[in-house]
Amino acid sequence: MSLDSIEPHNYGILQFHRTSSVAFKRFADHIALAIDMDYVRAFGEGLDEYLPCQLGATCPDAEDKCREYFVQPPRIEERRKVLKLRLGRLESALREIEAWAAQLHH
């Protein structure tokens, strides 16, 4: 439909609709930005000072406390050992297959 075939009063309504939809989209964008600025970023202020203190990273035994945070449960450590052994066997089998394939090509 061309703009020439639109009646004048319908053209005005069309222009109003276009303008108002763009304005609404910009308004909605500003709402999200305001929420981000007021709440999300404000939440992060002061966190740099608060967290190390609460986690014990500033006390004399901070190194031991930090080490405790990274200790994995025994079942995870055991699973890792099993997987490393399997990986070693697979890599060994791959080397044997590659050596066997190299002998076939010579």
CORMO-V970197 format. One record per pair of residues at least 24 apart in sequence whose C-alpha atoms are under 6 Angstrom apart, sorted by the first residue. I is the first residue (numbers start at 1). J is the second residue. D is the distance in Angstrom with one decimal. If there is no record, write none. Layout:
# CORMO-V970197
<<I/J/D> <I/J/D>>
This chain:
# CORMO-V970197
none
